[in-house]
Amino acid sequence: MENALKLKSVLWVDARSASAYEVDHISGALLLNEDEWDRQLPMVLQTWSPERSIIVYCSSRQCQASHHIAQRLKVVGVSPIYVLKGGWEIWLQHSKN
């Protein structure tokens, strides 16, 4: 978590469901999930630039959605990409401290 916060220019990508995103998400995060990939991808690509790192997160350490989204982003040429280990759960724990 601390390593993620040290990055200078970050685009957060939320790989959870739209309903989870609507309830709460990391400020400034864009929604990009498997179910709505084709509709959501253009906004991510328009917002991202090569000097920005992308950090993808999903709900928890057990969730694999963030890994799937990160792989798909790599295929379309987006880099660098990181996955937030622990996802939304770790973000909430960190933000309470």
Jmol script that loads the backbone (N, CA, C; Angstrom):
load data "model"
ATOM      1  N   MET A   1       0.815  -1.184   0.000  1.00  0.00           N
ATOM      2  CA  MET A   1       0.000   0.000   0.000  1.00  0.00           C
ATOM      3  C   MET A   1       0.866   1.258   0.000  1.00  0.00           C
ATOM      4  N   GLU A   2       1.870   1.292   0.851  1.00  0.00           N
ATOM      5  CA  GLU A   2       2.734   2.468   0.936  1.00  0.00           C
ATOM      6  C   GLU A   2       3.463   2.719  -0.383  1.00  0.00           C
ATOM      7  N   ASN A   3       3.868   1.645  -1.075  1.00  0.00           N
ATOM      8  CA  ASN A   3       4.529   1.801  -2.365  1.00  0.00           C
ATOM      9  C   ASN A   3       3.597   2.457  -3.379  1.00  0.00           C
ATOM     10  N   ALA A   4       2.339   2.083  -3.346  1.00  0.00           N
ATOM     11  CA  ALA A   4       1.358   2.671  -4.266  1.00  0.00           C
ATOM     12  C   ALA A   4       1.207   4.157  -4.005  1.00  0.00           C
ATOM     13  N   LEU A   5       1.208   4.542  -2.768  1.00  0.00           N
ATOM     14  CA  LEU A   5       1.028   5.949  -2.418  1.00  0.00           C
ATOM     15  C   LEU A   5       2.257   6.792  -2.751  1.00  0.00           C
ATOM     16  N   LYS A   6       3.407   6.153  -2.957  1.00  0.00           N
ATOM     17  CA  LYS A   6       4.634   6.875  -3.291  1.00  0.00           C
ATOM     18  C   LYS A   6       4.723   7.237  -4.776  1.00  0.00           C
ATOM     19  N   LEU A   7       3.941   6.569  -5.610  1.00  0.00           N
ATOM     20  CA  LEU A   7       3.979   6.864  -7.042  1.00  0.00           C
ATOM     21  C   LEU A   7       3.473   8.283  -7.274  1.00  0.00           C
ATOM     22  N   LYS A   8       4.124   8.997  -8.179  1.00  0.00           N
ATOM     23  CA  LYS A   8       3.812  10.412  -8.378  1.00  0.00           C
ATOM     24  C   LYS A   8       2.530  10.644  -9.157  1.00  0.00           C
ATOM     25  N   SER A   9       2.343   9.971 -10.240  1.00  0.00           N
ATOM     26  CA  SER A   9       1.175  10.195 -11.082  1.00  0.00           C
ATOM     27  C   SER A   9       0.466   8.870 -11.306  1.00  0.00           C
ATOM     28  N   VAL A  10      -0.703   8.728 -10.686  1.00  0.00           N
ATOM     29  CA  VAL A  10      -1.406   7.446 -10.686  1.00  0.00           C
ATOM     30  C   VAL A  10      -2.828   7.615 -11.197  1.00  0.00           C
ATOM     31  N   LEU A  11      -3.249   6.665 -11.994  1.00  0.00           N
ATOM     32  CA  LEU A  11      -4.643   6.533 -12.369  1.00  0.00           C
ATOM     33  C   LEU A  11      -5.157   5.266 -11.705  1.00  0.00           C
ATOM     34  N   TRP A  12      -6.076   5.426 -10.779  1.00  0.00           N
ATOM     35  CA  TRP A  12      -6.677   4.282 -10.095  1.00  0.00           C
ATOM     36  C   TRP A  12      -7.785   3.710 -10.964  1.00  0.00           C
ATOM     37  N   VAL A  13      -7.819   2.384 -11.082  1.00  0.00           N
ATOM     38  CA  VAL A  13      -8.847   1.694 -11.851  1.00  0.00           C
ATOM     39  C   VAL A  13      -9.532   0.686 -10.936  1.00  0.00           C
ATOM     40  N   ASP A  14     -10.831   0.826 -10.823  1.00  0.00           N
ATOM     41  CA  ASP A  14     -11.654  -0.025  -9.963  1.00  0.00           C
ATOM     42  C   ASP A  14     -12.239  -1.149 -10.809  1.00  0.00           C
ATOM     43  N   ALA A  15     -11.855  -2.388 -10.525  1.00  0.00           N
ATOM     44  CA  ALA A  15     -12.302  -3.545 -11.295  1.00  0.00           C
ATOM     45  C   ALA A  15     -13.527  -4.224 -10.681  1.00  0.00           C
ATOM     46  N   ARG A  16     -14.114  -3.599  -9.671  1.00  0.00           N
ATOM     47  CA  ARG A  16     -15.291  -4.181  -9.028  1.00  0.00           C
ATOM     48  C   ARG A  16     -16.548  -3.917  -9.866  1.00  0.00           C
ATOM     49  N   SER A  17     -17.670  -4.363  -9.368  1.00  0.00           N
ATOM     50  CA  SER A  17     -18.942  -4.150 -10.065  1.00  0.00           C
ATOM     51  C   SER A  17     -19.336  -2.678 -10.023  1.00  0.00           C
ATOM     52  N   ALA A  18     -20.194  -2.296 -10.938  1.00  0.00           N
ATOM     53  CA  ALA A  18     -20.679  -0.912 -10.968  1.00  0.00           C
ATOM     54  C   ALA A  18     -21.408  -0.565  -9.677  1.00  0.00           C
ATOM     55  N   SER A  19     -22.150  -1.519  -9.133  1.00  0.00           N
ATOM     56  CA  SER A  19     -22.888  -1.234  -7.894  1.00  0.00           C
ATOM     57  C   SER A  19     -21.934  -0.995  -6.726  1.00  0.00           C
ATOM     58  N   ALA A  20     -20.851  -1.765  -6.631  1.00  0.00           N
ATOM     59  CA  ALA A  20     -19.862  -1.550  -5.565  1.00  0.00           C
ATOM     60  C   ALA A  20     -19.166  -0.206  -5.755  1.00  0.00           C
ATOM     61  N   TYR A  21     -18.846   0.127  -6.986  1.00  0.00           N
ATOM     62  CA  TYR A  21     -18.197   1.399  -7.310  1.00  0.00           C
ATOM     63  C   TYR A  21     -19.095   2.567  -6.909  1.00  0.00           C
ATOM     64  N   GLU A  22     -20.382   2.453  -7.198  1.00  0.00           N
ATOM     65  CA  GLU A  22     -21.323   3.522  -6.872  1.00  0.00           C
ATOM     66  C   GLU A  22     -21.448   3.741  -5.374  1.00  0.00           C
ATOM     67  N   VAL A  23     -21.314   2.692  -4.591  1.00  0.00           N
ATOM     68  CA  VAL A  23     -21.395   2.824  -3.133  1.00  0.00           C
ATOM     69  C   VAL A  23     -20.202   3.620  -2.619  1.00  0.00           C
ATOM     70  N   ASP A  24     -18.995   3.269  -3.074  1.00  0.00           N
ATOM     71  CA  ASP A  24     -17.779   3.977  -2.671  1.00  0.00           C
ATOM     72  C   ASP A  24     -16.615   3.472  -3.506  1.00  0.00           C
ATOM     73  N   HIS A  25     -15.637   4.327  -3.703  1.00  0.00           N
ATOM     74  CA  HIS A  25     -14.430   3.978  -4.451  1.00  0.00           C
ATOM     75  C   HIS A  25     -13.330   4.964  -4.100  1.00  0.00           C
ATOM     76  N   ILE A  26     -12.118   4.658  -4.504  1.00  0.00           N
ATOM     77  CA  ILE A  26     -10.995   5.563  -4.297  1.00  0.00           C
ATOM     78  C   ILE A  26     -11.259   6.830  -5.109  1.00  0.00           C
ATOM     79  N   SER A  27     -11.069   7.959  -4.481  1.00  0.00           N
ATOM     80  CA  SER A  27     -11.330   9.234  -5.130  1.00  0.00           C
ATOM     81  C   SER A  27     -10.575   9.335  -6.449  1.00  0.00           C
ATOM     82  N   GLY A  28     -11.290   9.636  -7.511  1.00  0.00           N
ATOM     83  CA  GLY A  28     -10.688   9.774  -8.833  1.00  0.00           C
ATOM     84  C   GLY A  28     -10.577   8.483  -9.613  1.00  0.00           C
ATOM     85  N   ALA A  29     -10.904   7.350  -8.996  1.00  0.00           N
ATOM     86  CA  ALA A  29     -10.792   6.062  -9.687  1.00  0.00           C
ATOM     87  C   ALA A  29     -11.813   5.963 -10.813  1.00  0.00           C
ATOM     88  N   LEU A  30     -11.402   5.300 -11.878  1.00  0.00           N
ATOM     89  CA  LEU A  30     -12.309   5.015 -12.981  1.00  0.00           C
ATOM     90  C   LEU A  30     -12.752   3.563 -12.891  1.00  0.00           C
ATOM     91  N   LEU A  31     -13.984   3.330 -13.257  1.00  0.00           N
ATOM     92  CA  LEU A  31     -14.532   1.979 -13.249  1.00  0.00           C
ATOM     93  C   LEU A  31     -14.160   1.272 -14.547  1.00  0.00           C
ATOM     94  N   LEU A  32     -13.613   0.069 -14.429  1.00  0.00           N
ATOM     95  CA  LEU A  32     -13.310  -0.773 -15.585  1.00  0.00           C
ATOM     96  C   LEU A  32     -13.392  -2.223 -15.136  1.00  0.00           C
ATOM     97  N   ASN A  33     -14.457  -2.888 -15.549  1.00  0.00           N
ATOM     98  CA  ASN A  33     -14.619  -4.286 -15.149  1.00  0.00           C
ATOM     99  C   ASN A  33     -14.890  -5.163 -16.368  1.00  0.00           C
ATOM    100  N   GLU A  34     -14.847  -6.453 -16.158  1.00  0.00           N
ATOM    101  CA  GLU A  34     -15.021  -7.419 -17.247  1.00  0.00           C
ATOM    102  C   GLU A  34     -16.394  -7.295 -17.911  1.00  0.00           C
ATOM    103  N   ASP A  35     -17.429  -7.065 -17.105  1.00  0.00           N
ATOM    104  CA  ASP A  35     -18.792  -7.027 -17.630  1.00  0.00           C
ATOM    105  C   ASP A  35     -19.028  -5.874 -18.599  1.00  0.00           C
ATOM    106  N   GLU A  36     -18.365  -4.747 -18.370  1.00  0.00           N
ATOM    107  CA  GLU A  36     -18.612  -3.568 -19.194  1.00  0.00           C
ATOM    108  C   GLU A  36     -17.320  -3.040 -19.847  1.00  0.00           C
ATOM    109  N   TRP A  37     -16.378  -3.948 -20.078  1.00  0.00           N
ATOM    110  CA  TRP A  37     -15.069  -3.601 -20.620  1.00  0.00           C
ATOM    111  C   TRP A  37     -15.165  -2.706 -21.858  1.00  0.00           C
ATOM    112  N   ASP A  38     -15.942  -3.118 -22.855  1.00  0.00           N
ATOM    113  CA  ASP A  38     -16.004  -2.379 -24.115  1.00  0.00           C
ATOM    114  C   ASP A  38     -16.551  -0.966 -23.930  1.00  0.00           C
ATOM    115  N   ARG A  39     -17.471  -0.782 -23.034  1.00  0.00           N
ATOM    116  CA  ARG A  39     -18.066   0.531 -22.796  1.00  0.00           C
ATOM    117  C   ARG A  39     -17.161   1.414 -21.934  1.00  0.00           C
ATOM    118  N   GLN A  40     -16.473   0.817 -20.955  1.00  0.00           N
ATOM    119  CA  GLN A  40     -15.682   1.583 -19.991  1.00  0.00           C
ATOM    120  C   GLN A  40     -14.243   1.852 -20.441  1.00  0.00           C
ATOM    121  N   LEU A  41     -13.687   0.997 -21.276  1.00  0.00           N
ATOM    122  CA  LEU A  41     -12.289   1.133 -21.691  1.00  0.00           C
ATOM    123  C   LEU A  41     -11.962   2.489 -22.335  1.00  0.00           C
ATOM    124  N   PRO A  42     -12.798   3.021 -23.227  1.00  0.00           N
ATOM    125  CA  PRO A  42     -12.444   4.303 -23.849  1.00  0.00           C
ATOM    126  C   PRO A  42     -12.166   5.425 -22.840  1.00  0.00           C
ATOM    127  N   MET A  43     -12.922   5.506 -21.767  1.00  0.00           N
ATOM    128  CA  MET A  43     -12.700   6.551 -20.767  1.00  0.00           C
ATOM    129  C   MET A  43     -11.345   6.371 -20.090  1.00  0.00           C
ATOM    130  N   VAL A  44     -10.980   5.134 -19.810  1.00  0.00           N
ATOM    131  CA  VAL A  44      -9.680   4.871 -19.190  1.00  0.00           C
ATOM    132  C   VAL A  44      -8.562   5.276 -20.142  1.00  0.00           C
ATOM    133  N   LEU A  45      -8.680   4.907 -21.399  1.00  0.00           N
ATOM    134  CA  LEU A  45      -7.640   5.234 -22.375  1.00  0.00           C
ATOM    135  C   LEU A  45      -7.543   6.739 -22.614  1.00  0.00           C
ATOM    136  N   GLN A  46      -8.659   7.441 -22.576  1.00  0.00           N
ATOM    137  CA  GLN A  46      -8.646   8.901 -22.744  1.00  0.00           C
ATOM    138  C   GLN A  46      -8.003   9.599 -21.549  1.00  0.00           C
ATOM    139  N   THR A  47      -8.153   9.029 -20.366  1.00  0.00           N
ATOM    140  CA  THR A  47      -7.657   9.645 -19.133  1.00  0.00           C
ATOM    141  C   THR A  47      -6.193   9.315 -18.889  1.00  0.00           C
ATOM    142  N   TRP A  48      -5.774   8.122 -19.260  1.00  0.00           N
ATOM    143  CA  TRP A  48      -4.415   7.652 -19.022  1.00  0.00           C
ATOM    144  C   TRP A  48      -3.433   8.322 -19.995  1.00  0.00           C
ATOM    145  N   SER A  49      -2.215   8.514 -19.538  1.00  0.00           N
ATOM    146  CA  SER A  49      -1.113   8.941 -20.399  1.00  0.00           C
ATOM    147  C   SER A  49       0.120   8.131 -19.989  1.00  0.00           C
ATOM    148  N   PRO A  50       1.095   7.954 -20.882  1.00  0.00           N
ATOM    149  CA  PRO A  50       2.234   7.073 -20.598  1.00  0.00           C
ATOM    150  C   PRO A  50       3.028   7.420 -19.342  1.00  0.00           C
ATOM    151  N   GLU A  51       3.009   8.669 -18.911  1.00  0.00           N
ATOM    152  CA  GLU A  51       3.746   9.017 -17.691  1.00  0.00           C
ATOM    153  C   GLU A  51       2.960   8.690 -16.416  1.00  0.00           C
ATOM    154  N   ARG A  52       1.738   8.215 -16.557  1.00  0.00           N
ATOM    155  CA  ARG A  52       0.930   7.827 -15.399  1.00  0.00           C
ATOM    156  C   ARG A  52       0.958   6.322 -15.208  1.00  0.00           C
ATOM    157  N   SER A  53       1.132   5.917 -13.978  1.00  0.00           N
ATOM    158  CA  SER A  53       1.006   4.493 -13.635  1.00  0.00           C
ATOM    159  C   SER A  53      -0.459   4.191 -13.389  1.00  0.00           C
ATOM    160  N   ILE A  54      -0.858   2.992 -13.716  1.00  0.00           N
ATOM    161  CA  ILE A  54      -2.217   2.547 -13.409  1.00  0.00           C
ATOM    162  C   ILE A  54      -2.131   1.547 -12.273  1.00  0.00           C
ATOM    163  N   ILE A  55      -2.980   1.740 -11.275  1.00  0.00           N
ATOM    164  CA  ILE A  55      -3.115   0.767 -10.194  1.00  0.00           C
ATOM    165  C   ILE A  55      -4.552   0.268 -10.229  1.00  0.00           C
ATOM    166  N   VAL A  56      -4.688  -1.032 -10.431  1.00  0.00           N
ATOM    167  CA  VAL A  56      -5.996  -1.674 -10.508  1.00  0.00           C
ATOM    168  C   VAL A  56      -6.290  -2.337  -9.168  1.00  0.00           C
ATOM    169  N   TYR A  57      -7.519  -2.199  -8.721  1.00  0.00           N
ATOM    170  CA  TYR A  57      -7.914  -2.866  -7.480  1.00  0.00           C
ATOM    171  C   TYR A  57      -9.293  -3.486  -7.639  1.00  0.00           C
ATOM    172  N   CYS A  58      -9.530  -4.531  -6.846  1.00  0.00           N
ATOM    173  CA  CYS A  58     -10.864  -5.113  -6.746  1.00  0.00           C
ATOM    174  C   CYS A  58     -11.209  -5.183  -5.263  1.00  0.00           C
ATOM    175  N   SER A  59     -12.038  -6.103  -4.856  1.00  0.00           N
ATOM    176  CA  SER A  59     -12.568  -6.034  -3.493  1.00  0.00           C
ATOM    177  C   SER A  59     -11.628  -6.524  -2.396  1.00  0.00           C
ATOM    178  N   SER A  60     -10.841  -7.550  -2.660  1.00  0.00           N
ATOM    179  CA  SER A  60     -10.023  -8.130  -1.590  1.00  0.00           C
ATOM    180  C   SER A  60      -8.832  -8.878  -2.179  1.00  0.00           C
ATOM    181  N   ARG A  61      -7.996  -9.411  -1.313  1.00  0.00           N
ATOM    182  CA  ARG A  61      -6.840 -10.191  -1.752  1.00  0.00           C
ATOM    183  C   ARG A  61      -7.272 -11.427  -2.559  1.00  0.00           C
ATOM    184  N   GLN A  62      -8.422 -12.000  -2.223  1.00  0.00           N
ATOM    185  CA  GLN A  62      -8.896 -13.198  -2.912  1.00  0.00           C
ATOM    186  C   GLN A  62      -9.489 -12.898  -4.285  1.00  0.00           C
ATOM    187  N   CYS A  63      -9.863 -11.674  -4.507  1.00  0.00           N
ATOM    188  CA  CYS A  63     -10.472 -11.270  -5.769  1.00  0.00           C
ATOM    189  C   CYS A  63      -9.419 -11.289  -6.875  1.00  0.00           C
ATOM    190  N   GLN A  64      -9.755 -11.842  -8.007  1.00  0.00           N
ATOM    191  CA  GLN A  64      -8.830 -11.916  -9.137  1.00  0.00           C
ATOM    192  C   GLN A  64      -9.170 -10.937 -10.266  1.00  0.00           C
ATOM    193  N   ALA A  65     -10.264 -10.201 -10.112  1.00  0.00           N
ATOM    194  CA  ALA A  65     -10.699  -9.284 -11.175  1.00  0.00           C
ATOM    195  C   ALA A  65      -9.629  -8.255 -11.514  1.00  0.00           C
ATOM    196  N   SER A  66      -8.930  -7.759 -10.506  1.00  0.00           N
ATOM    197  CA  SER A  66      -7.905  -6.743 -10.774  1.00  0.00           C
ATOM    198  C   SER A  66      -6.774  -7.319 -11.630  1.00  0.00           C
ATOM    199  N   HIS A  67      -6.416  -8.564 -11.407  1.00  0.00           N
ATOM    200  CA  HIS A  67      -5.369  -9.204 -12.201  1.00  0.00           C
ATOM    201  C   HIS A  67      -5.824  -9.379 -13.657  1.00  0.00           C
ATOM    202  N   HIS A  68      -7.090  -9.744 -13.842  1.00  0.00           N
ATOM    203  CA  HIS A  68      -7.621  -9.935 -15.197  1.00  0.00           C
ATOM    204  C   HIS A  68      -7.647  -8.601 -15.949  1.00  0.00           C
ATOM    205  N   ILE A  69      -8.102  -7.551 -15.276  1.00  0.00           N
ATOM    206  CA  ILE A  69      -8.159  -6.235 -15.910  1.00  0.00           C
ATOM    207  C   ILE A  69      -6.748  -5.738 -16.228  1.00  0.00           C
ATOM    208  N   ALA A  70      -5.818  -5.933 -15.310  1.00  0.00           N
ATOM    209  CA  ALA A  70      -4.430  -5.507 -15.550  1.00  0.00           C
ATOM    210  C   ALA A  70      -3.858  -6.218 -16.782  1.00  0.00           C
ATOM    211  N   GLN A  71      -4.112  -7.505 -16.910  1.00  0.00           N
ATOM    212  CA  GLN A  71      -3.616  -8.264 -18.069  1.00  0.00           C
ATOM    213  C   GLN A  71      -4.222  -7.740 -19.363  1.00  0.00           C
ATOM    214  N   ARG A  72      -5.519  -7.459 -19.337  1.00  0.00           N
ATOM    215  CA  ARG A  72      -6.187  -6.965 -20.544  1.00  0.00           C
ATOM    216  C   ARG A  72      -5.664  -5.585 -20.929  1.00  0.00           C
ATOM    217  N   LEU A  73      -5.383  -4.740 -19.934  1.00  0.00           N
ATOM    218  CA  LEU A  73      -4.826  -3.417 -20.218  1.00  0.00           C
ATOM    219  C   LEU A  73      -3.437  -3.528 -20.842  1.00  0.00           C
ATOM    220  N   LYS A  74      -2.644  -4.479 -20.362  1.00  0.00           N
ATOM    221  CA  LYS A  74      -1.315  -4.696 -20.944  1.00  0.00           C
ATOM    222  C   LYS A  74      -1.428  -5.077 -22.418  1.00  0.00           C
ATOM    223  N   VAL A  75      -2.420  -5.888 -22.747  1.00  0.00           N
ATOM    224  CA  VAL A  75      -2.612  -6.334 -24.133  1.00  0.00           C
ATOM    225  C   VAL A  75      -2.919  -5.149 -25.054  1.00  0.00           C
ATOM    226  N   VAL A  76      -3.638  -4.146 -24.543  1.00  0.00           N
ATOM    227  CA  VAL A  76      -3.948  -2.983 -25.381  1.00  0.00           C
ATOM    228  C   VAL A  76      -2.850  -1.925 -25.331  1.00  0.00           C
ATOM    229  N   GLY A  77      -1.734  -2.229 -24.656  1.00  0.00           N
ATOM    230  CA  GLY A  77      -0.575  -1.360 -24.678  1.00  0.00           C
ATOM    231  C   GLY A  77      -0.436  -0.381 -23.534  1.00  0.00           C
ATOM    232  N   VAL A  78      -1.201  -0.553 -22.477  1.00  0.00           N
ATOM    233  CA  VAL A  78      -1.111   0.343 -21.327  1.00  0.00           C
ATOM    234  C   VAL A  78      -0.043  -0.172 -20.366  1.00  0.00           C
ATOM    235  N   SER A  79       0.840   0.736 -19.938  1.00  0.00           N
ATOM    236  CA  SER A  79       1.923   0.359 -19.030  1.00  0.00           C
ATOM    237  C   SER A  79       2.487   1.623 -18.417  1.00  0.00           C
ATOM    238  N   PRO A  80       2.959   1.623 -17.213  1.00  0.00           N
ATOM    239  CA  PRO A  80       3.036   0.519 -16.260  1.00  0.00           C
ATOM    240  C   PRO A  80       1.715   0.307 -15.527  1.00  0.00           C
ATOM    241  N   ILE A  81       1.483  -0.944 -15.156  1.00  0.00           N
ATOM    242  CA  ILE A  81       0.263  -1.336 -14.448  1.00  0.00           C
ATOM    243  C   ILE A  81       0.646  -2.120 -13.208  1.00  0.00           C
ATOM    244  N   TYR A  82      -0.019  -1.805 -12.120  1.00  0.00           N
ATOM    245  CA  TYR A  82       0.175  -2.505 -10.854  1.00  0.00           C
ATOM    246  C   TYR A  82      -1.176  -2.941 -10.328  1.00  0.00           C
ATOM    247  N   VAL A  83      -1.169  -3.962  -9.481  1.00  0.00           N
ATOM    248  CA  VAL A  83      -2.376  -4.429  -8.808  1.00  0.00           C
ATOM    249  C   VAL A  83      -2.205  -4.147  -7.326  1.00  0.00           C
ATOM    250  N   LEU A  84      -3.207  -3.529  -6.730  1.00  0.00           N
ATOM    251  CA  LEU A  84      -3.178  -3.235  -5.298  1.00  0.00           C
ATOM    252  C   LEU A  84      -3.483  -4.509  -4.531  1.00  0.00           C
ATOM    253  N   LYS A  85      -2.463  -5.069  -3.875  1.00  0.00           N
ATOM    254  CA  LYS A  85      -2.657  -6.293  -3.093  1.00  0.00           C
ATOM    255  C   LYS A  85      -3.574  -5.988  -1.923  1.00  0.00           C
ATOM    256  N   GLY A  86      -4.612  -6.770  -1.798  1.00  0.00           N
ATOM    257  CA  GLY A  86      -5.592  -6.563  -0.732  1.00  0.00           C
ATOM    258  C   GLY A  86      -6.777  -5.729  -1.172  1.00  0.00           C
ATOM    259  N   GLY A  87      -6.629  -5.058  -2.315  1.00  0.00           N
ATOM    260  CA  GLY A  87      -7.738  -4.340  -2.931  1.00  0.00           C
ATOM    261  C   GLY A  87      -8.430  -3.317  -2.044  1.00  0.00           C
ATOM    262  N   TRP A  88      -9.726  -3.197  -2.274  1.00  0.00           N
ATOM    263  CA  TRP A  88     -10.555  -2.227  -1.557  1.00  0.00           C
ATOM    264  C   TRP A  88     -10.468  -2.427  -0.047  1.00  0.00           C
ATOM    265  N   GLU A  89     -10.408  -3.683   0.399  1.00  0.00           N
ATOM    266  CA  GLU A  89     -10.312  -3.962   1.850  1.00  0.00           C
ATOM    267  C   GLU A  89      -9.081  -3.300   2.455  1.00  0.00           C
ATOM    268  N   ILE A  90      -7.935  -3.429   1.833  1.00  0.00           N
ATOM    269  CA  ILE A  90      -6.704  -2.850   2.377  1.00  0.00           C
ATOM    270  C   ILE A  90      -6.753  -1.321   2.289  1.00  0.00           C
ATOM    271  N   TRP A  91      -7.363  -0.801   1.218  1.00  0.00           N
ATOM    272  CA  TRP A  91      -7.517   0.652   1.095  1.00  0.00           C
ATOM    273  C   TRP A  91      -8.332   1.209   2.270  1.00  0.00           C
ATOM    274  N   LEU A  92      -9.435   0.540   2.579  1.00  0.00           N
ATOM    275  CA  LEU A  92     -10.284   0.988   3.694  1.00  0.00           C
ATOM    276  C   LEU A  92      -9.525   0.931   5.020  1.00  0.00           C
ATOM    277  N   GLN A  93      -8.793  -0.150   5.239  1.00  0.00           N
ATOM    278  CA  GLN A  93      -8.005  -0.265   6.481  1.00  0.00           C
ATOM    279  C   GLN A  93      -6.976   0.844   6.570  1.00  0.00           C
ATOM    280  N   HIS A  94      -6.305   1.123   5.478  1.00  0.00           N
ATOM    281  CA  HIS A  94      -5.251   2.154   5.461  1.00  0.00           C
ATOM    282  C   HIS A  94      -5.845   3.542   5.655  1.00  0.00           C
ATOM    283  N   SER A  95      -6.989   3.789   5.040  1.00  0.00           N
ATOM    284  CA  SER A  95      -7.589   5.124   5.127  1.00  0.00           C
ATOM    285  C   SER A  95      -8.171   5.417   6.509  1.00  0.00           C
ATOM    286  N   LYS A  96      -8.437   4.377   7.297  1.00  0.00           N
ATOM    287  CA  LYS A  96      -8.935   4.575   8.669  1.00  0.00           C
ATOM    288  C   LYS A  96      -7.826   4.895   9.634  1.00  0.00           C
ATOM    289  N   ASN A  97      -6.585   4.612   9.265  1.00  0.00           N
ATOM    290  CA  ASN A  97      -5.435   4.851  10.146  1.00  0.00           C
ATOM    291  C   ASN A  97      -4.900   6.249   9.986  1.00  0.00           C
TER     292      ASN A  97
END
end "model"
wireframe off; spacefill off
backbone 0.3
color backbone group
